[in-house]
Amino acid sequence: MRVISLKILRDFWRRHSDAELSLRQWYKIASNATWSSLQDVRQTYAHADAVKSASGDALTVFNIGGNKYRLIARIRYDYQLINVRAVLTHKQYDQGKWKE
């Protein structure tokens, strides 16, 4: 899979240094994956969830850092492309603004 954008991950771990190792591991695993469905993703990340944005985009939410953070991405299985939309704390995630 091709992961866009590492910058979002970097920006987050600069603010939350305890997330750096987990985000780097997620990036490495995702970059080397060849997922073709959410079921494939769940073989690696059992708690990955499919959600819809307000605009109807199908997104995948990953638990990061021992379930301390949430990584939200749009995965295009047909293009082997992951577009990282956001990395959030639980509080930010629960506010739901990321769905807009």
N, CA, C and O of each residue as an XYZ file, in Angstrom:
400
protein
N       0.846     -1.176      0.000
C       0.000      0.000      0.000
C       0.894      1.242      0.000
O       1.973      1.257      0.592
N       0.420      2.258     -0.668
C       1.110      3.548     -0.637
C       0.378      4.425      0.370
O      -0.834      4.612      0.262
N       1.098      4.958      1.340
C       0.491      5.744      2.416
C       0.756      7.230      2.189
O       1.899      7.662      2.039
N      -0.326      7.995      2.168
C      -0.273      9.452      2.069
C      -1.016      9.975      3.308
O      -2.202      9.653      3.381
N      -0.558     10.655      4.194
C       0.635     11.441      4.206
C       1.373     11.200      5.521
O       0.785     11.235      6.602
N       2.645     10.959      5.401
C       3.503     10.801      6.567
C       3.558     12.100      7.373
O       3.772     12.067      8.584
N       3.370     13.224      6.721
C       3.409     14.529      7.404
C       2.361     14.610      8.516
O       2.647     15.137      9.591
N       1.173     14.104      8.277
C       0.123     14.124      9.301
C       0.575     13.322     10.519
O       0.360     13.736     11.658
N       1.199     12.176     10.270
C       1.691     11.354     11.371
C       2.790     12.092     12.139
O       2.773     12.134     13.369
N       3.739     12.669     11.412
C       4.845     13.403     12.038
C       4.344     14.572     12.882
O       4.785     14.776     14.013
N       3.420     15.329     12.311
C       2.873     16.475     13.046
C       2.230     16.022     14.357
O       2.355     16.689     15.384
N       1.547     14.890     14.308
C       0.886     14.399     15.515
C       1.913     13.947     16.543
O       1.791     14.298     17.717
N       2.921     13.180     16.138
C       3.857     12.685     17.144
C       4.762     13.792     17.677
O       5.364     13.633     18.740
N       4.869     14.894     16.970
C       5.602     16.037     17.533
C       4.838     16.645     18.708
O       5.447     17.155     19.648
N       3.518     16.591     18.658
C       2.680     17.095     19.748
C       2.453     16.044     20.828
O       2.225     16.379     21.990
N       2.515     14.755     20.435
C       2.263     13.635     21.352
C       3.393     12.626     21.166
O       3.247     11.637     20.448
N       4.510     12.889     21.817
C       5.718     12.083     21.580
C       5.523     10.602     21.899
O       6.206      9.752     21.328
N       4.602     10.288     22.802
C       4.367      8.878     23.131
C       3.712      8.110     21.988
O       3.651      6.882     22.031
N       3.224      8.807     20.976
C       2.579      8.157     19.827
C       3.565      7.828     18.706
O       3.219      7.095     17.780
N       4.776      8.356     18.776
C       5.710      8.220     17.662
C       5.990      6.771     17.293
O       5.852      6.399     16.128
N       6.376      5.955     18.247
C       6.719      4.565     17.950
C       5.533      3.820     17.330
O       5.696      3.107     16.341
N       4.360      3.984     17.902
C       3.169      3.299     17.380
C       2.818      3.763     15.979
O       2.439      2.952     15.134
N       2.939      5.053     15.725
C       2.641      5.574     14.384
C       3.681      5.123     13.361
O       3.337      4.810     12.221
N       4.926      5.090     13.758
C       5.965      4.584     12.847
C       5.727      3.107     12.522
O       5.893      2.683     11.378
N       5.339      2.334     13.529
C       5.053      0.919     13.300
C       3.849      0.763     12.375
O       3.874     -0.049     11.450
N       2.799      1.540     12.623
C       1.615      1.463     11.749
C       2.008      1.799     10.311
O       1.610      1.100      9.379
N       2.785      2.865     10.130
C       3.208      3.287      8.790
C       3.995      2.182      8.092
O       3.754      1.894      6.919
N       4.921      1.572      8.797
C       5.735      0.507      8.205
C       4.873     -0.691      7.808
O       5.018     -1.231      6.712
N       3.982     -1.098      8.701
C       3.110     -2.247      8.413
C       2.180     -1.932      7.246
O       2.041     -2.730      6.319
N       1.547     -0.762      7.300
C       0.603     -0.388      6.237
C       1.308     -0.244      4.891
O       0.765     -0.646      3.862
N       2.503      0.322      4.892
C       3.251      0.508      3.642
C       3.635     -0.819      2.994
O       3.759     -0.903      1.772
N       3.820     -1.837      3.799
C       4.212     -3.150      3.283
C       3.033     -4.093      3.057
O       3.215     -5.217      2.589
N       1.839     -3.641      3.386
C       0.647     -4.483      3.260
C       0.123     -4.505      1.824
O       0.414     -3.614      1.026
N      -0.645     -5.529      1.518
C      -1.382     -5.607      0.249
C      -2.825     -5.986      0.590
O      -3.298     -7.072      0.256
N      -3.499     -5.069      1.258
C      -4.872     -5.294      1.675
C      -5.823     -5.127      0.501
O      -5.657     -4.229     -0.324
N      -6.829     -6.007      0.433
C      -7.844     -5.874     -0.614
C      -9.242     -5.676     -0.042
O     -10.210     -5.548     -0.792
N      -9.352     -5.649      1.294
C     -10.655     -5.452      1.933
C     -10.449     -5.163      3.413
O      -9.349     -5.334      3.939
N     -11.506     -4.726      4.079
C     -11.436     -4.498      5.510
C     -11.103     -5.796      6.250
O     -10.440     -5.767      7.286
N     -11.556     -6.914      5.729
C     -11.242     -8.200      6.352
C      -9.732     -8.445      6.354
O      -9.193     -8.983      7.321
N      -9.055     -8.056      5.286
C      -7.595     -8.172      5.237
C      -6.953     -7.265      6.289
O      -6.027     -7.672      6.990
N      -7.451     -6.045      6.389
C      -6.928     -5.102      7.379
C      -7.076     -5.691      8.778
O      -6.156     -5.618      9.593
N      -8.235     -6.273      9.046
C      -8.517     -6.821     10.383
C      -7.667     -8.037     10.728
O      -7.570     -8.400     11.901
N      -7.059     -8.667      9.751
C      -6.135     -9.754     10.073
C      -4.870     -9.197     10.724
O      -4.194     -9.892     11.482
N      -4.560     -7.946     10.424
C      -3.414     -7.275     11.033
C      -3.854     -6.399     12.199
O      -3.213     -6.388     13.251
N      -4.938     -5.672     12.012
C      -5.490     -4.769     13.027
C      -6.921     -5.199     13.328
O      -7.873     -4.722     12.710
N      -7.052     -6.101     14.278
C      -8.346     -6.731     14.568
C      -9.444     -5.736     14.932
O     -10.623     -6.005     14.703
N      -9.069     -4.595     15.492
C     -10.073     -3.636     15.938
C     -10.285     -2.480     14.970
O     -10.879     -1.467     15.337
N      -9.810     -2.619     13.750
C     -10.058     -1.580     12.738
C     -11.558     -1.543     12.445
O     -12.203     -2.581     12.297
N     -12.094     -0.334     12.366
C     -13.535     -0.168     12.136
C     -13.800      0.633     10.879
O     -13.063      1.563     10.552
N     -14.852      0.264     10.181
C     -15.309      1.015      9.019
C     -16.341      2.034      9.494
O     -17.264      1.697     10.236
N     -16.178      3.286      9.059
C     -17.122      4.349      9.392
C     -17.364      5.183      8.141
O     -16.603      5.108      7.176
N     -18.421      5.971      8.167
C     -18.740      6.873      7.058
C     -18.584      8.314      7.517
O     -18.977      8.672      8.627
N     -18.009      9.126      6.655
C     -17.930     10.560      6.935
C     -19.283     11.185      6.575
O     -20.140     10.523      5.990
N     -19.464     12.440      6.922
C     -20.709     13.135      6.595
C     -20.932     13.192      5.089
O     -22.073     13.204      4.627
N     -19.833     13.229      4.318
C     -19.952     13.289      2.859
C     -20.121     11.900      2.234
O     -20.254     11.770      1.017
N     -20.113     10.869      3.080
C     -20.327      9.519      2.580
C     -19.070      8.729      2.281
O     -19.152      7.587      1.827
N     -17.890      9.322      2.532
C     -16.633      8.597      2.314
C     -16.540      7.415      3.269
O     -16.860      7.539      4.451
N     -16.108      6.284      2.762
C     -15.849      5.116      3.595
C     -14.461      5.283      4.209
O     -13.466      5.377      3.491
N     -14.399      5.318      5.528
C     -13.143      5.522      6.234
C     -12.860      4.332      7.134
O     -13.769      3.585      7.499
N     -11.600      4.162      7.485
C     -11.201      3.110      8.413
C     -10.539      3.779      9.604
O      -9.697      4.663      9.445
N     -10.929      3.347     10.802
C     -10.383      3.894     12.039
C      -9.520      2.823     12.688
O      -9.959      1.695     12.911
N      -8.279      3.202     12.987
C      -7.317      2.316     13.637
C      -7.072      2.794     15.061
O      -6.969      3.997     15.302
N      -6.979      1.867     16.000
C      -6.553      2.180     17.361
C      -5.031      2.225     17.368
O      -4.372      1.310     16.872
N      -4.482      3.287     17.929
C      -3.035      3.492     17.934
C      -2.578      3.715     19.367
O      -3.286      4.324     20.168
N      -1.395      3.219     19.680
C      -0.799      3.478     20.984
C      -1.562      2.848     22.125
O      -1.843      3.497     23.133
N      -1.900      1.569     21.961
C      -2.633      0.890     23.025
C      -4.020      1.454     23.216
O      -4.520      1.534     24.338
N      -4.650      1.848     22.109
C      -6.009      2.375     22.105
C      -6.097      3.791     22.684
O      -7.174      4.241     23.077
N      -4.969      4.481     22.733
C      -4.945      5.842     23.264
C      -5.300      6.872     22.193
O      -5.846      7.932     22.500
N      -4.988      6.556     20.940
C      -5.218      7.475     19.829
C      -5.991      6.785     18.722
O      -6.108      5.560     18.693
N      -6.523      7.597     17.803
C      -7.258      7.085     16.650
C      -6.632      7.633     15.370
O      -6.387      8.833     15.248
N      -6.378      6.739     14.425
C      -5.897      7.124     13.104
C      -7.043      6.876     12.137
O      -7.588      5.774     12.074
N      -7.405      7.906     11.386
C      -8.523      7.816     10.450
C      -7.971      7.914      9.036
O      -7.240      8.847      8.702
N      -8.333      6.938      8.212
C      -7.794      6.886      6.852
C      -8.860      6.446      5.857
O      -9.796      5.718      6.186
N      -8.683      6.909      4.655
C      -9.488      6.411      3.534
C      -8.608      5.428      2.782
O      -7.510      5.771      2.342
N      -9.091      4.216      2.639
C      -8.310      3.193      1.952
C      -8.957      2.895      0.606
O     -10.132      2.536      0.530
N      -8.173      3.049     -0.444
C      -8.609      2.688     -1.796
C      -7.919      1.371     -2.134
O      -6.786      1.345     -2.617
N      -8.632      0.282     -1.868
C      -8.063     -1.043     -2.093
C      -7.732     -1.266     -3.566
O      -6.745     -1.927     -3.889
N      -8.557     -0.712     -4.465
C      -8.340     -0.902     -5.900
C      -7.052     -0.235     -6.391
O      -6.463     -0.672     -7.380
N      -6.615      0.826     -5.697
C      -5.375      1.519     -6.062
C      -4.230      1.247     -5.086
O      -3.128      1.769     -5.257
N      -4.492      0.426     -4.062
C      -3.493      0.150     -3.019
C      -2.977      1.461     -2.417
O      -1.772      1.689     -2.317
N      -3.922      2.311     -2.023
C      -3.616      3.653     -1.550
C      -4.319      3.921     -0.221
O      -5.516      3.669     -0.081
N      -3.572      4.430      0.742
C      -4.135      4.835      2.032
C      -3.909      6.335      2.172
O      -2.774      6.809      2.121
N      -4.982      7.065      2.345
C      -4.899      8.495      2.570
C      -5.221      8.748      4.036
O      -6.369      8.616      4.461
N      -4.196      9.112      4.805
C      -4.398      9.398      6.220
C      -5.122     10.732      6.329
O      -4.627     11.761      5.870
N      -6.297     10.700      6.942
C      -7.088     11.920      7.096
C      -6.755     12.648      8.390
O      -6.688     13.876      8.416
N      -6.541     11.875      9.484
C      -6.287     12.510     10.778
C      -5.762     11.488     11.766
O      -6.002     10.287     11.643
N      -5.038     12.001     12.750
C      -4.697     11.231     13.938
C      -5.202     12.073     15.098
O      -4.891     13.260     15.199
N      -5.977     11.454     15.964
C      -6.657     12.207     17.012
C      -6.515     11.547     18.370
O      -6.289     10.342     18.476
N      -6.652     12.364     19.407
C      -6.787     11.811     20.747
C      -8.209     11.257     20.862
O      -9.058     11.538     20.017
N      -8.462     10.476     21.904
C      -9.827      9.961     22.108
C     -10.830     11.099     22.255
O     -11.938     11.037     21.721
N     -10.430     12.139     22.983
C     -11.336     13.275     23.199
C     -11.704     13.930     21.868
O     -12.876     14.212     21.617
N     -10.709     14.170     21.019
C     -10.973     14.770     19.710
C     -11.851     13.851     18.862
O     -12.782     14.309     18.200
N     -11.555     12.577     18.886
C     -12.330     11.605     18.112
C     -13.786     11.602     18.566
O     -14.699     11.627     17.740
N     -13.997     11.572     19.872
C     -15.354     11.517     20.414
C     -16.163     12.760     20.091
O     -17.392     12.694     20.039
N     -15.505     13.895     19.872
C     -16.225     15.123     19.514
C     -16.847     14.992     18.124
O     -17.822     15.683     17.826
N     -16.308     14.127     17.271
C     -16.912     13.824     15.983
C     -16.687     14.834     14.872
O     -17.246     14.666     13.788
N     -15.898     15.868     15.090
C     -15.681     16.880     14.038
C     -14.984     16.301     12.821
O     -15.105     16.846     11.723
N     -14.256     15.207     12.996
C     -13.533     14.564     11.887
C     -14.492     13.999     10.850
O     -14.097     13.759      9.709
N     -15.738     13.783     11.230
C     -16.718     13.209     10.284
C     -17.205     14.230      9.258
O     -17.765     13.859      8.226
N     -16.991     15.512      9.543
C     -17.522     16.582      8.680
C     -16.852     16.640      7.333
O     -17.196     17.486      6.508
